[in-house]
Amino acid sequence: MLTEKQVEEILQALNQLPSEKVEEARDFILFLQSQYGQQMIDESDAWTDEDLRDFTAASLSSQSASNRDGG
């Protein structure tokens, strides 16, 4: 986890860069996160469109299996 001082130093450095270099820094950070970082867990209660699609697909699959098995 970052310290407040590290966050401040990084933000100050980013604020001095042109916007295209900030995007490059962001892309690099996301790459590092995908390789070495901990996965961010979305703990919100809101359902995304992807959540709804997954739930619908799983429900339909379960219902089809139940119907085939005579349940």
Helices and strands as residue ranges (DSSP letters): H 4-15, H 19-36, H 49-68
